[in-house]
Every structure is written in C-alpha cells, then in structure tokens.
Amino acid sequence: MNPEGLWFKEIFTDNLLFGYRVRKVLFSGQSKFQKIDILDLYAYGKTLFLDDKIQSAEIDEYVYHEALVQPAMFVHPEPISALIIGGGEGATLREVLKHGTVEKAVMVDIDGELVDASRKYLSEWSAGAYENPRSKLVIDDARKYIFETDEKFDVVISDLTEPLEEGPSKFLFTLEFYKKVHEILTDSGVLVVQSGSAVQTYNDLAASIYVTLKELFNFVKVYTVYIESFQMLWAFTIASKSDDPETIGLDDLENRRKVRGVGNLKFYLPKYHRGLFNIPRYLDERLPEGRVLTDDNPYIWTA
C-alpha cells in the first residue's frame, strides 16, 4: 500500500465530503455493531473513524473530551459518582477521573471490540483510566443497563455516535431513555450530551436534543466548541436538576477545581466556563424549533 496515494473519504452529507491523507493504517475492521478504522493521518495524527465518520483525533481529542466532560463535572457541587454512556476510546473516563471527589466512574459501551482496539492503538486517550480502581467498565447495551440499574449517579455523560439507522445509538437520544436517566440522577444531578454539528445547515440533532431534555429538566443549556478535526462548530447540551449551568460563579468554579485537585487541563478552565454558552444567534433561535424525540419517532442521521 503506497501511503503517498492513500486517502480516506468521509461523506458527511450528500452535499459535503471530507478527505484525509493517510500515513498508516493502524487498524481496520468490522465489529458486531460498527465499522472501525484507526488511521494515522498526516493532518491530525492518530484518528478514530466509526462507520466512516470521524470521532476523535490526536491533534485535538483533548478539546472535545474536556469540552464534553468538564463543564458538567464542575456544575455539580460535589460529584462522587459518574456514568459514561459510550466513550469507547476511554478519554471521557480519563477526564472524569481528574476530579478527586469521584469515587465511582462507570463506563458502559456496547462495543467491546472498539474498546479493545482503542486500548491497543489509542492508549494515550485513556491514559491508564481503565486501570484506575475508581473506574468500572461494562460492555453492555447502555439502554438495558440504565433501565435495569438501581444505582444513582451525580453526573451522566452521553458520548455516543450520531444516531444512524443501523447504528447502536438511535434509541439513546429519546424522551423515554432520558426519563430513565433523569430517574437515576441524584437530586443535584447533571446530564451532558454530545449533540452533533452546530453549524447553520446541520443543527437538527442539537435542536431536537435540546427540546427533548426541556421536557424533563429544570435547566437545559447548549454550548458550542470549534473542533478542528471535525472542521466545524460542535454542540453539547447540558441539563441540570438544580443549578443553572451558565450562571455558576467563577469563584465557586475555581474553588471546586482546587478542592478536587483537577489539573492537566489544556482546554477548559473555570474562567472560560460562561463564555462557552455564548452561542451563535442562528443556533439560539433554532433550538426551540427542534422536535421531541421518542422511541416511536427517533432521530436518524442521514448522509
């Protein structure tokens, strides 16, 4: 295979195509649930693709994972337990464990083959998180786990792929599912959901997650971060039972960072927290126009 001529193609939609020049193929296979490619790209370094869609890249995985995890962890006054839905690379678990208050971090991912491949080829992502005695890895259907568990969690983090027709996650974005998440959250519980693209032309998923969570939570806010390897603005939706995620004071956030001993942050800091919620006007106006997602009518991402 000649690396000079090897390119990987990602069809984002019928009208948008991304191409990546490949230095080396580290892994390529088909699990029971999805196609997995781990490639060393000239532009981004080691990069994970699932079902031919980019998920995580060496150049900026810390931006995505800190943006996903840290705002929710800091919003909670004292997170002792956390549940991660998905997160196969292990970096979401890594970020949760930076908080010294956390005694239990459970990660539930349906695809054990993805977890194994990530641990072998993307070990920097998890950085020893799986071996941490506070962590627990469960290979199972997250919906089944949440509907059956009698545990309670302070923070739930949804780090799932977009809901494709044949993918494993389309029923993990519905009102019925989020109702169960709401039930297993403690009284000060916080949920955060990676919510897909936040650009003008592809923001339906973000708007629909926002409207769906508004049915259940006292506070629901969307924040955005530009992810270089995604080549676009990305949305995250945070929902809280008791505290407005946007208005927590800087002094409180900074105190939580010190008390918990949170270090090694390269993107998120308390002083940037409120700025994350300054979303573009087009998105702010679009959010209420989303639809409530249900098991009978889930969101299906179409290319």
Secondary structure, 3 states (H helix, E strand, C coil): CCHHHCEEEEEEECCEEEEEEEEEEEEEEECCCCEEEEEEECCCEEEEEECCEEEEECCCHHHHHHHHHHHHHHHCCCCCEEEEEECCCCHHHHHHCCCCCCCEEEEEECCHHHHHHHHHHCHHHHCCHHHCCCEEEEECCHHHHHHHCCCCEEEEEEECCCCCCCCCCHHHCCHHHHHHHHHHEEEEEEEEEEEEECCCCCCHHHHHHHHHHHCCCCEEEEEEEEEHHHCEEEEEEEEECCCCCCCCCHHHHHHHHHHHCCCCCCCCCHHHCHHHHCCCHHHHHHHHHCCCCCCCCCCCCCC
